[in-house]
Amino acid sequence: MKKYLLSLFLFGFCFVKIEAQCVFGSFGVLSVLEVNHFPEDYASCDSVVFAMVHIARPVLHTDSLYLLVGVEQDLLMPGCIHLKNLNGFQNLKYVYGDVLLYGMDSLETVEALSSLSYIGGDLSIVSCGELTNLSGLESLTEIGGDVHLFYNEKLEDISALSSVDVVGGDVFIKGNPVLESLEGLEGLQQVNGDLRIVDNASLVNFSGLENLQEVSGRVIVRNNAALHDFSGLENLMGIGSDFIVSGNAALWDFSGLPSLELVQGSVLLSQNATLSAFTGLEHLQIVEGSVRIAGNPSLSSLTGLDSLEEVGRSLYIASNASLENLSGLGALQQMHTLVIRGNEALQSLEGLEAVLPLGVQKVYIKDNPQLAFCDLEWLCTYLSNGGPAEIAGNASACADLSALSGACE
């Protein structure tokens, strides 16, 4: 015991002994020598807990860290380009802070993390170019912060995350070019932050998220070149903030979202080159923010929005070159602002007949060169009551405010 206390004094760390488990204060950066001599330095401990572990870049292996069972704050491994595996972490059970694996160019496997069951902060696996799967994380059940999977060039399988049923923050998957599926996220019923799926060139749909019912933050789906539809999100009922879908070159429609009824933010749908309709959104009833449909060149129909009754702010439909009418919005009754602009093929406002004029505050109908039919009953009532409007650059009876007023008489 005297020898043990002397060792503690020499190290100058806070110490607690519970069945030979040693708990130490913040350790800072573990150098190569400190990693290599770890078993000798802590020979009096059956297991070790640190406040923080930061592995230095030149470390060649972590085999000697087998005494480590817990980290009270963060486990950080930035730029450890020589590490091919995480051998030595096989007894690590929890990290109360963040786990960061970043720029580990040689890392081929995380199988050594097989005992890790809890991460209190973020799990970030970023720019690990040789990592093909996450095997080893099967025991992980809870992540208190975000999940970040960024720029992993060979990552094709995340199924090892199948036991995770709680994510306290965002799920952000970006720039993984060979990832085809989200299978492995079946345990998620709710995401308490954002769901962001961005720049994953091979992702075809959302298979793997079948049990997800609610996203408290935003759903952002952007620049996924192979994404066809939203299959896999059949049980998603509500989005707590914005729903943003943009730049998905192969997206045909919204099949896979039959349960979505409420978006508490805005719906922003833009620059989806092959999007032709909104099939799949038949149960969407309320958007508390705006609906913005812009720059979708193949969009020929708004079919799929047939149940949308209320838009809390603006309905903005612009620069959709193939859109001829607004059929599909037949249930829409309430909105604050209407903007119809720059739709080259639009001929009629047919589909907006059910709008209640008392809720409308502004109307802009401009630069739709073939739009000749605008004299909807509610719009005429709105104009006769002096509602503010800008109408210009359209055709015939909708050419400008004077022409429309004449058509309404």
N, C-alpha and C positions, 0 to 999 in steps of 0.2 A: 504494500500500500504506500509506503514512503517513496519507493521508486516511482510509483504511478503519479503521486502528487508532485514530485520533483519534475517529472516530464511535463505535467500541466503547467507548472510555473515557468518552465523554459519556453514553452510555446506562447504563453500569454493569452490564451483563448478562454472564452466562457465555456464551462464544462458541466455537463450533467451526466451522471452514471445511472443508467437503468438497465439492469441485466447486461452490463458491459457494452451498452450503446453510448457512444460519445457524441455530444452535440456541441458544435463549434460555431463561433461567430463568423462574420463575413470574411471569406478567404481571399477575395480578389481573384487575380489571374493565376491559374495553375500553370507553372512553367514546365518545360520538358523534364527537368530534374525532379520537380515536385510530383509530377505524375508517375515517373519511374520509381521513385522511392516511397510511394504512398503506403504500401504494406509495412515497410519498416518504420516509417514515421508514426504510424497508428497501430503498431503491433499490440498495444495493450487494449485495443478495442475489438470487440466482435463485430461491430457495425458502426458506421459513421454517418452523422447528419451534419450538413453544412448550411449556413444561412444563404450562401450564394456560391455557385460554381461557374467559373469562366475559364474555358480551356483555351490556352494560347495557340496561335496559328502553327508553330513548327512541330507540334506534337505528332509523333508517328504512330502511336497506338495508345489505347486507354485500358488495356488488359488489366493493369494493376489497380484499377479503381473498384474492385469487386466488393470492398467493404462498404461502399456508399449505398445507403438505403433510402435517404430522403434529402430534399433540398427545400429549405424554408422560403427562399425567394426564387431567384431565376437560375436556370441552367442554360448557359450561353456557349455556343460553339461556332463563332463566326470565322469563316475563312480557313478552317482546318483542312487544307487542300490535300493532305497526305493520308487522311483517315479513310480506309475502305470499309470499316465496320465500327460498331460501338461496343465491341467486346470489352467487358469490364463493368458494364452498366446492368448486368443481368439481375442484380439484387435491388435495383432502384424501384421503389414502390410508389413514391409520390414526389411531385414538385408543386409547391404552393404558388409559385410565380409563373413566369413564362418559360417555355422550352423553345429555343431558337437554334435551328440547324440551317446555316446560311453559307453559301459559297463553298460548299464541301464538294469539290470537283470530282473526287475519287470515291465518294461514299456509294457503296453498292447495296447496303442492307442496313435496316434498323432492327433486325431480329433480336438483338441483345436487350431491347427494351421490353421484353416479354413479361416482366413483373410490374410494369408501370400501369397503375389503374386510375390515377387522378392527376390532373393538371389544373391548378387553380387560376392560371392566367391564360395566355395565348399559346397555341401550338402553331409554330411557324416553320415550315419546311420550304426553303427558298433557294433556287439556283443550285440544286444538287443534281448535276447533270448525268450521273450514272445510275441514279436510283430509279428502279422500274416498278417497285411496289412498296407497300408499307407494312409488309409482314413483320410481326413482332409487336404490333400495337393492339393485338386482339384483346388484351386485358383492360384496355383503356375504356372507362365507362363515362367519365365526366370531364368536360373541359369548361372551366369557368369563364374564360375569355373568348377570344376569336380563334377560328381555324383559318390559317393562311397557307395555301398551297400555290406557290408562285414559281413560274419559269423553271420547271423541272422537265428537261427535254425528253427524258425517256420514261417518265412516270405514266404507266398505263393501267394501274390497278390500285384502287384505294379500298378494296374490300375488307382490309384488316380493321377498318374503323367501325365495323358492324355492331360492336357492343356499345358505342357512344350513344347515349340517349339524352344527354343534356349538353347544349352549347350555350353558354351564357351571353355571348356576343355575336359577332358576324361569322358567317361561313363565306369565305372569299377564295374562289378557285380561279386562277388566272394564268394564262400563258403556258399551259401544259399541252404541247402540240399533238401528242399521241394518245391522250386520254379520251376514250370513246364512251365511257359510262361512269355514272356516279354511284354504281353499286358498291355498297359498303356504308351508305348513309341511311340504311333502312330503319335504324333505331330512332331517328329524329322525328319527333312529333311537333316540336315547336322550335323555331330559331328566334332567339330573343333580340337579335340585332338584324343586320342586313343579310340577304342571300344574294351574293354577287357571282355571276358566272360570266367570265370575260376572256376573250382571246384564246379559247380552247378549240383549235382548228379541226379536231377529229370528233368532237362531241356531237352525237346525233340526236339525243333526247335527254330526258331527266330521269331515266330509269335508275332506281335506287332511292328515290325520294317518295315512294308510294305512301308512307305513313305520315308525311308532313302535312299538318293541318293549318298551321298559322305561322306567318312571318311577322314579327312585331315591327321591324324596320322596313327597308326598301327591298324590292326584288329588282335586280339589275341584270339584264341578259344582253350582252353587247359583243359584237364582232366574233361570233362563233360560226365559222365558215360553213360547217357541215350540219348545223342544227336544222332539223326538219320541222319539229313540232314540240309540244310540251308534254308528251307522254311521260308518265311517271309522277306527275303532280295532280293526279286525279282526286286526291283528298284535301287539297289546299282550298280552304274556305275564305280566308281573309288575309289581307296585306295591310299592315299597320301604317305604311307610309306610301311612297311612290312605287309604281310599276313601270319600269323603263325597259323597252325592248328596241334596240337599234343596231343597225349595221350587220345583221345576220343574213348573209347572202343567199342561203338556201332555205330560209324559213318560208313555209307554204301557208300555214295557218296556226291557230292556237289550240288545236286538238290536244286533249290531255288536261284541260282545266274545267271540267264540267261542274265542279263544286264551288268555284270562285264566285262569291256573291257581293263582296264589299272590298273596295280599295279606299283606304282612309286618306291617302294622298292623291297624287295625280297619276294619270295614265299617259305615258309619253311613248309614242310608237313612230319611229322614224328610220328612214334609210334602209329598209329591209327590201332588197331588190326583187325578190320573188313573191313577196306576200300578196296574196290575191283576195283574201277575205278574213273575217274574224271568227270563222267556225271554231267552236270550242269554248267560246265565252257566252254561251246562251243563257247562263244563269247570273251573269253580272248585272246587278240592279242599281248599285249606288257607287258613284265616284265622288268623294267629298271635295276633291280638288278640281283640276282641269283635265280634260281629255284633249290631247294634242296628237293629231294624225297628219304626218307631214313627210313628204319626200319618199313615198313608197310607189315607185313607178309602175308596178304591176297590179296595184290594188284596183280592182274593178267593182267591188261590192263591199258594203258594210254589214253584210249578212253575218250573224253571230252576235251582234249587239242588240238583238231584238228585245231583250228584257231590261235594257238600261233605261231607268226611269228618271234618274236625278244626277245632274252634274253640278257640283257646288259652285264652281267658278266658270271658266270659259270652255266652250267647245270650239276647238281650233282645227280646221281642216284645210290644209294648204299643200300645193305642189304635188298632188297625186295625179300623174299624167293620164291614167286610164280610168279614172272614176267618173261615171256618167250621171249618177244620181245618189241620193242619200238613203235609199231604201235599206232598211235594217235598223233605222233609228225610230221606228214607228211608236215605241213605247215612251220615248223621251218627253217629259213634261216640264222639267225644271232645269234652268241654267241661268247664269248671270250674264255672260257675254257670248255672242256668236261671231266667229270669224271664219269666213269662207273666202279663200284667196288663192289665186294662181293655179287653179285646177283646170288644165287645158281642155279636157273632154267633158267637163261637167255641163249638163244641159238643163238640169232641173233640181229644185230643192225638195223634190218628192221624197218623202220619208220623214220630214220634220213637221207633219201636220198636227201632232198632238201637243206641241209646246204651249204652255200657258203664258200669255203675254205679260201678266202682272209681275212675274219674277225676272223678266229680262231687263237689263239695264243699258246694254250697248249692243249695236249690230254693225259689223263691217263685212260688206260683200263686194270684193274688188278683184279685178283682173282675171275674171273667168270668161274667156272670149266667146264660149258657146252657151253660156248660161242665159237662157231666155225666159225661163219660168220661175218667178219669185213670189208671185202674189198669193202666198198662203194666207189664210184667214187671220191667223194670229199675228202675222207680220204686218198685215194691213191695219189691224187694230192697234198694234204697237205704234206704228207711224202716225196714225190719226190722233193718238194721244200725246204726240210730241216726243216720242222716244228718240234719243240721239242715235243717228245712223250715218255711216259713210258708205255710199253705194256708187261705184264707178268702174268703168272698164269692162263691163259685161255686155251682153247682147240684147238687142230688141227691147222688150218691155222691162228688162232688168238692167238696162244700160246705165242708168243713173237714178238718183232719187226722184227726179221729176217724172221719168218714164214709169217708175214703179208706182208712184203715187197715182199716176193716170190709170195704170192697170188695175189698181185697187178700187177705183170708183165704179 
